[in-house]
Amino acid sequence: MIKILQFAIASSQGGYTQYVTNIWRSMNKDKIHFDFVTFSKTIDFAEEFIRSSCKVHQISVYPEEDLQRFIDEFEKVLDCGYDIIEIHTSFWKNTIVEQLAKERNVKAIVHAHSTGISKARNAEEEKRLLEKHLKIKANLSENLADYYFACSESAADWLFGGVIPAEKVQIIHNTIDTSRFAFNRVIRQQMREALRLEGKFVLGHVGRLERVKNQGFLIEILAEINKQIENTVLLMVGDGSQKEYLKKKAEFFGVSDAVIFVGKKTDTERYYQAMDIFLLPSLMEGVALVLLEAQCSGLKCLCSEGIPEEGIVTDKIQRLPLCDREQWVEEIIKETGIHGREDESNYIKKQGYDTNEQIKMIEGLYESMM
């Protein structure tokens, strides 16, 4: 059996945590075993891993906070004996995990999941992190890791471009369980009744409530649309550090009663059914899983130009500039009289974005490394 350490997952289940758990649920566990590293104090879904005899190793500090303490703790994790460590990242912060893997003769994969600085709390921090990212990238060696993965060509260019030869980077599309997110009229009716959305025009969003996701833009959009269509509401699925800020912004714009915060959900497929249009105004993304999910459920989708073109699968999606709020409002209002919606799950599957179809290729990649 191949033992692989996934570094690192978070309790939020966003981004690469969702990618890792999707792959883990679908793979052949008789051939491949995953353990996980987390910096989160708790993992809401850890019981699912533990029931399958997977370990979730908790590290108490990031390398940037206390390098020696991180090394000491991570060395103990490596003592459990792994064949491969897969390092999931959005930007370069350090290369200590790759170095420790090499010292232990553990094969390392660096897996790129985004196209920019995704965790900055403000513009000043973003500038500092970008400078560090570019400095580390400029000094990389292609021998840093054994293998390089990326969720898209643009993510590969952001993390590896100009340093790691393109032919050494394996593109692995983010995928979803297409059957889970297929459009279902019965569930749509149930959810709209449960959420008291009957007669409402529902703008939908799923994502971590963080600065990079730019949900404040949606509140501004809602305020504009409500001047013309009073029964419009914004359904927000997710949680994060920006929640209180977003609530205050909704109050400032006079739309508090029209913004529905339902929090973090494990059954997001049910919430897509209740929406009439899906909005993703992120400042940057890799190939966003939520956008694939929304397209799969047959929703019209509007997203920012921070979303790479690889994320556009159906013909029901538009990329719009964030600087043109009026265009967003205009395109959203066009959808108010449209009630037709079709299941796109088979189409998404045929385009290669179904986890169950892709898993054999990923298993083959892991096996080829041994």
Buried (B, 14 or more C-beta within 10 A) or exposed (E): EBBBBBBBBBBBBBBBBBBBBBBBBBBEBEEBBBBBBBBBEEBEEBEEBEEEEBBBBBBEBBBEEEEEBBBEBBEEBBEEEBBBBBBBBBBBBBBBBBEBBBEBEBBBBBBBBBBBBBBBEEEEEBEEBBEBBEEBBEEBEEEBBBBBBBBBBBBBBBBBBEBBEEEEBBBBBBBBBBEBBBBBEEBBEBBBEEBEBEEBBBBBBBBBBBBBBBBBBBBBBBBBBBEEEEEBBBBBBBBBEBBEBBBEBBEEBEBEEBBBBBEBBEEBBBBBBBBBBBBBBBBBBBBBBBBBBBBBBBBBBBBBBBBBEBBBBBEBBEBBEBEEBEBBBEBBBEBBEEEEBEBBBEBBBEBEBBBBBBBEEBBEBBEEEE
